[in-house]
Amino acid sequence: MTDVTEIRWHARGGQGTMLAARTLARAAINQGKYAQGMPEFGPERMGAPIRAYNRVSDENFSLYCAVVNPRVVVVLDPTLIGPVDVIDGLTKDGVVIVNTAESPEKMKEKLNIENGKVFTVDATGISIKELGRPMPNTPILGALIKTVPLITLDALLDDIKHTFSEKFSPKVVEANINAIKKGYNEVKGAN
Amino acid sequence: MPRVAAMTGNNAVAESMRQINPDVVAAYPITPQTELSEEFAEFVANGKVDTEYVTVESEHSAMSACIGASAAGSRVLTATSSAGFALMWEMLPIASGTRTPVIMTVVNRAFSAPINIHCSHDDTMGGRDAGWIQLYSENSQEAYDNMIQAVRIGEDMSVRLPVMVAMDGFIISHAVERLELLDDESVKKFIGPYQSVNPLLDTKKPVTYGALALQDYYMESKWQQSAALLNSKAKILEVAAEYKKLTGRSYGLFENYKLDDAEVAIVIINSAAGVAKMVVDELREKGIKAGVLQPRVYRPFPHEEIREALKNIKAIAIMDRTDAFGAGGTPTFTEVTSALYGLTNPPKVINYVYGLGGRDIRVEDIHGVYQRLTEIAKTGKTGKMFEYLGVRK
């Protein structure tokens, strides 16, 4: 079977998850990889629990379905832990990255997982500081590629510079780049 | 030079439309096609194409405007989904009946009720007998490639028929993936300039479109149309061969995925076929001789070729993302079984409705189907022929 890294995102509508998943896929593809980035469109509304998925591989694959056994789970909103079984189907060598100011050890306890690693990053705190509003999607992307090196930081920043410049002012682009770098540098892990 | 891109299905089709640079587009936005028509409108607004974009008030008007523009003598594209497709219904056979080669992307979406914006093939399967050529696409790459080939096929002087290109709503239309794009010049060269036939705007040679033909000539008109659609198969293959030379990518009437020595097979279209092919790879590693037949050209339906490809398989599951309520099976089931009719020792067949309204079709679902097929192949006992896959009863 083709070796594909599968990622599942848990977030709430309005946190920029779709943008994050699509950005990751695009950056990976621009690095010569095969990748997918797709939202799971439910009854989409601000604040509702949503999921998004990524697949990244060095080989071509054709899995047009939801990720059920993720190797990586990204939790953009820690209040979803509990109401949503975010680690459902997580592989044994799995990685969970949570947007929280709490320690990874505490999160590991809260998630109640035996196998797998837990990482935390205060993505909301970073985004408030850098962007002036809670948009944890870009800082957590930085944390994600640090813990799971699917693409280089430079590749991600290149993509952000390129695509965000089409939509946002140079100030916003710069703020997002700083947010990604901080997410990359500030993520903490517990084995 | 071809280039690698990261795009959604909607982006990919919009990009193909930019490269085709049609004379006229008349479209009305509808989920999940909306992004596509918005993106093309942006190309028009930014002067990236020379297209006249007609912003109509409904899909009925969109298709009417497309037919009119095509009859006037222009290359015409449009796109829709679900209810939009249904609203076009009256005009669909008029496009094929007037032999106006309109090219339309249909981003497959379920029909209401209950209201659902996700993928079923209700729209294009419902319109399969409207006299259009139908091409189905597994992913963004195939949707892009089918669009470019569709222009050549539909506009060919031996064909002159409208073509619809289908891809799965959300699953493909909204997922970013990797694909290869041609450069603008290669697309322009491949499709060539538009050749009009009896254009309405040629005032020196006035013609009538949509004339009355009653008991005297209506049947002859339909017979010609029927022959044109059946004969388009050869042109579709010819265009595919030429496209392969340009891109290296192979297209046929259907994809034969490891069928040649297969004992069990699934017949399935669009994105779910991708999942089935990944499952076949897994099964082959375990020594199970499984295969997939993935129809691409659904109209004209390649009966003889499909019979040839399936005749030695022991058990086949024919799966559709739509139901033909009250019929003797789903659309693809009745097509395939009719293709198999007359074989002395025909394969055992079962029929599944799957994935309605975007219900996820997973690797383990497909494994389950192959497991049942293996059992049927062993015992020769089919059991229940028609089932809804994974439904809560």
Contacts between the chains, C-beta under 8 A, distances in Angstrom:
chain1	res1	chain2	res2	distance
A	1	B	278	7.6
A	1	B	281	6.8
A	1	B	282	5.6
A	1	B	285	7.5
A	2	B	278	7.4
A	2	B	281	7.7
A	21	B	176	7.8
A	22	B	8	7.8
A	22	B	176	4.6
A	25	B	6	6.1
A	25	B	176	4.3
A	25	B	177	7.1
A	26	B	6	3.9
A	26	B	176	5.9
A	29	B	4	6.8
A	29	B	5	7.7
A	29	B	6	3.8
A	29	B	176	7.7
A	29	B	177	7.6
A	29	B	178	4.5
A	30	B	4	7.8
A	30	B	6	6.4
A	32	B	4	7.9
A	33	B	178	7.8
A	34	B	177	7.9
A	34	B	178	5.3
A	35	B	6	7.4
A	35	B	176	7.6
A	35	B	177	7.0
A	35	B	178	6.5
A	36	B	175	5.6
A	36	B	176	6.7
A	36	B	177	5.0
A	37	B	175	6.8
A	37	B	176	4.2
A	37	B	177	7.9
A	38	B	171	7.7
A	38	B	174	6.5
A	38	B	175	3.6
A	38	B	176	7.1
A	39	B	174	6.4
A	41	B	117	7.4
A	41	B	118	7.3
A	41	B	170	5.6
A	41	B	174	6.9
A	61	B	278	6.6
A	62	B	138	6.9
A	62	B	139	7.0
A	62	B	273	8.0
A	62	B	274	3.0
A	62	B	275	7.0
A	62	B	277	5.8
A	62	B	278	5.8
A	63	B	274	6.8
A	63	B	275	6.1
A	63	B	278	5.8
A	63	B	363	7.3
A	64	B	138	7.7
A	64	B	139	7.1
A	64	B	168	7.3
A	64	B	171	5.2
A	64	B	172	6.9
A	64	B	175	7.6
A	64	B	271	3.7
A	64	B	272	6.8
A	64	B	274	4.9
A	64	B	275	5.8
A	65	B	171	8.0
A	65	B	275	5.4
A	65	B	360	5.4
A	65	B	361	6.0
A	65	B	362	5.0
A	65	B	363	6.9
A	66	B	360	4.7
A	66	B	362	7.1
A	68	B	362	6.4
